[in-house]
């Protein structure tokens, strides 16, 4: 990974732009993929159509920009593109060119490629189809093109694995952009075409108003110093004071009790990556930190700790824990209300799949959250966010 990518790792893990997880049914690699996908993910449905989760992710909330509706996934990828430009010391115009390009090429979505183009050899098709083993928002089949910019591994943009990393994809675009003579002063569509060498060279021009407005909207956050926590970009849930709620959307995939010879001290609720996680009740933040050796990427069973963890003290010796988050949005000592955004489902720490590990503790000892919350009027086996 380049120096810039390493410097962005934490910011990228917090703002990501890895979207709500898409389908992983892969014709060529299906068997291997199914073996590797955690049971939590296999059992998880799409995010429920609950009050906030379906329109919000770590990237932000869906909005309309220059008359064009963008969802949370697109806004997340747009933020990554702008953040990389700022991290490389480029000016906002670079981000504007990149955003117009990404909208034309993919509608600012991370596209995989199934290798079905008849213009590929069997070997090239197989390599291209490996893009399906990485997180993606949709499918493309144009030659060997992948990602938000539709970059081609055969054309020397990088390996498929590199190109399916949104940070690397943006870096690769900017590396070629800055080599274009007078890129800062020539028309946007000319600058984009010089990088992309597209068959439709003037296609980028219509998206300049969108790209300029997006850049202006996202540039301040891109310039902000990454502090290890994500911005609270999603709205909280409207919950009456004193109430308890279900902390996130998804399906309970693993219950409380003995698991693999040890106590599983909570329940696992699995939903798409970066599904919002909310405070189950009013409280104060005791912990908001990475509790493993690293949290800038997914963990594994060999890694100790909860990963990104938020713990809340609700008073009366009652605490709750929210673990394996891809990012957290609160700080230690902060007072939060029920329904406040705490972070996003992830797989950091001792984890093998995207989910929320949720615990309830009484006087420091864990209890089964399902019956305990049922006594508070909350059904954890329901799929709605709020209980």
N, C-alpha and C positions, 0 to 999 in steps of 0.2 A: 504494500500500500504506500502511496506517496506521502510525503510529509504533510501536505495539506489535508489529505484524507485522514491521517492520524490525528491531526489537530482538530478535525471536525468530528471525530468519532463520537465524543460525548454529545456534542450539539446535535449531531445527526440522530443519535439514539433517542434523544429527547424530543426532537421536532418531527422526525421521520415521517416520514413519509412512506413508511410501509403501511399500506392500506389495510382495510378490512380484508381478511384472507379470502382469496378466490378459490375457484375449483382446482383440485389437484388430480383430476382424472387424466392420465397421460397414456396414450396408446403404447408408445415404445417403452416407456419407463414406469408403467403403471405398477407392476409387481414390486419393483424396488421401492418406489415411492410409498406404497401402502405399508410396506414393512417398516419404513422409517417414521411415518407420521405417528405421533403419539395417540394413544387411545382417547385422550381428552379432546383432540381435534377431530378425530373420526366421529365422535359422538356429538359434536357441537353443531347446532343448526346455524343458519344465518342469524345475525343479530335481530332481536325482536323489533317489532315496530313500536317500541315503547317511546315514551315522551321525548327523550333526548338522544338515545344511543344510535338510532338509525341515521341521524343527520349530522353526527359529530364524531370526530376521531382525533387522534393526536395532532393531525395536521391542522385542525381548526374546524370551523363550521362552514357549511355550504353558504355561498353568497352569490350575488349577481355583480359582475364586473363588466363595465362598458356594454351593458345590455345582454351579456352572455351568462347564463347560469352555470356555476361551477360547484361541484359537491365537495365534501370534506376531503376525499381522496385526492382530487385534483388540486385543491388548495394546499394540501400537504406536500405534494410533489413540487408545486410552484415555490413553496417556501424553501425547500431544499435547493432548488436551482438558484434562487436569489441569495441564499446563505453562502453557497459555494463561491459565488461571484464576490461577495463582500470579504470572505475569508482569503481570497486570492489577491485582494487589494485592487480589484477592478472597479470601474465606476458603474452607476446604475444602468447606463446604456448597454453594457455587456449583458446584464440580466434581462433587459428588455428584448434584445436580439434573441437570447436563448429562449425566453418564454414564448415569443412569437413562433419560433421554430418548433418548440415542443407542442404547441397547440396545433400547428399545421400537421405535424408528423403523427401525433398520437392522441390529440386532445388532452395533453398533459397526463397521460396514463402510462404506467409501466406495462408494456406489452411483451409477452413472450411470443415464441414462434414455433409452430409444430413441425417445421421443416417440410411442409407439403408442397413447396414451390417446385414445379417441374424443371426449373432452371438449376436446381442443385443436384449434385451427384448423391448417391446413397450415403457416402461417408459424410459429405457436407450436411446433408439432411439430418443425420444422426447427431452430429455435433450441435447443430442449430436447435434441435429438439431438447437438448439438455437445459435450455432456458426454462422449460416447463417445471424444472425441479426447484426453481427459485420463486419467491413471492412475485405475483404479477396481478394486473388488473383486467387483462383481456388478452386476446390472441390476435396476432398478425401473421401473414404468410408471404410477405414481400421479400423474395430472395432469402437472405439470412439476417434480415434486419430485426433488431430487438430494442427494447426500452423506450423511454419517453422521446428520444431523439431519432429512433430507428437507425441506430448505428450498426455497422456490419463488421463482424469479426473477420470475415474473409478479406475485407478492405483494410485491415490493419488497425481498427479502432481499439482492439483489446480482445481478451478471451471472452467467451460467453459469460463465465462467472463474473468477470470484472464488469462487463456491460450491464449485467442485471443488478448491479449495485448503483442506486440512484446518485450517490455522491460521485463515484467514479465516472458515471455517464456525463454528469455536468462538468466535471473537471476536463474530461476528454474534449467536450465541445469547446470549452474556453481555451484549451491549449491550441486548438486549430484556429479559433477566432482571432487570437492576438497575433497570429502570423499573417493575417490578411492585411495588406497594405492599406493604411488609412481607415481601418475598420471603425474608428471612433467618429469619423465624419461622413462616411459614405451612407447612402440610404440603407435602412434596415434590411429590406429585402435583398439588396446586393450583398450585404455582409453575411446574411444567413445563407444565401446561395453559394457564396464562396466557400463556406464550411461544408455545406451539405452536398453540393454538386447534384442538385435534384433535376429531374426531367421537367419539372414545373417550377422554373426559377422565380417567377413572380408571385408564387402562391402565398408567400409569407406576408406580403404587404397588407392584406385585409385585417390581419391580427395585430397590427401595431397599436391601435388604440387600447385594445385589451391588455397587451403586454405592458404598455406604459402605465396604465392604471394599476395593474397588478404589482408592478415594480414599486410604485409609489406607496402602495398599501403594505407591502412586505419588507421593504428595505429597512425600516427602523428595527424590526425584530432581527433581521439578518446582521445588523451592526452591533446588536446587544451582545455583551460578553456572556458566554455560556457559563452558567453557575452550577451545573449539575442537576438542575431541575427544569422541567418544562414550564412554559408559560401556561397560565390557566385559560386556555383558548376556547374551552367549551363551557356553556352555561351550566350552572347547577340545576338540580331538580327542585321545584317548588314543593316543599314538605313542611307540614305544620310542626312547630317547635314541640319537642318532646316525643316525636314519633320515631319509630324504627322503620327502615325500609330494606328491601333487597339491594345489595351493594352494586350489582352489575347485571347486565343481560347475559343470557347463555343458559347452558344446561349443567346441572350437577353431575359430574362424571366420576367423582371419587368421594366417598363419604368419610366420616370420622371413624377412627378405630385402627386396629392392627393392619399394617401393610408392609410386606417384605420384612417381617420380623421386627418392626419398630412401630411406634405410635404415629399415625397420621393425625396430627393435632387439629385438623380443620377439615373443611370441605373444598373441593376444587369445582369452580364454575367456569366452564369453557365457552368462549365466544371468539369471534374474529380478532386477530391481532389489533391492538390499540382501541378495543372497545372501552369506553369510559368506565371508570370505577368511582363510586360515590361513597361518602360517609354514611354508614348505616344508622347513625344517630348523632345527636349533638355531642361535641367533645372537644378535647384539645389534643394537639399533635405531640406525642411523646417522642416518636422517631420518624424521620423522613430521610432515608439515607440508603446507600448501597451497602449491603451487609455481606457481600461476597467478595472474592478476590478481584472480580471485575463485573461490571454491569453495562458495558457499552455494546454488548452483543448477547445473544442467547447463551444460556448456560448448559449444563449437562448433569447427569447423575454423579459424575466424578467431582463436581464443584460443590463445595459446602456453602450453606447459608441460604437466606431467603431471597437473595438478589436485591432489587430495589424494593424496599419495605416501608410502609407507613403503618404506624401504630397509634391508635387513638385511646385516650383515657376518657371514659364517659362518666366518671364519678361512681361512688358506691362500690369501688373495687372491681368495676367492670371495664375491660379493655377489649378492643378488636384489632386484628392484624390483617393487612392487605399486602400480599407478597407476590413476588415474581413480576412486578410491574415493569413495563418497558420504560416508564418514566413516571415521576411523581410531580405534583403541582403545588405542594404545600411545604411549609417549613416548620421545623421543631419549635414548639411553643405557640404556634398559631391556633386560634380558636376557630372551630368550624361548626357549621350547622348540619343537621341531617340533610342529605342530598347535595352537599358541597362536593365539587370535583376534587378527587384525591390523586388520580393518575390514570393509567391505561393498562389494560391486560397485556401481559408479555410472557416471556419465558426466561427471565434472568435468574441466576442462582441455580439451586439444586432442582432443576426442572427439565422435562423433555418435551414440553408442548405448551402452546399458548393457553393460558388460563389465569384466573384469579384464585390463589390459595387464601381462603378466608377463615380466620379463627375468632372465637369468642373465649375470653379468659375471665374467670372469677377469682379474685384474690391471687392472681398469677397462675392458676391452674386451668388448663384447657378443658372445655366442655364441648359436647356435640352441638354445633351451631344450629342444626335443623330443628330439634325439639325446643331448644332455648329460644330461637327466634319465633317459632310457632306460638310460644307463650306470649310473645309481643305482637302477635297478629300478622306475622310475616311468613309466607310460604316460600321457602327456598327452592322448591321443586317447580314453582311456576316460572315461566320464562320472561315475564315482564320485569322491567328494571325496578320500579317502585313497588314496595309491598304494602 
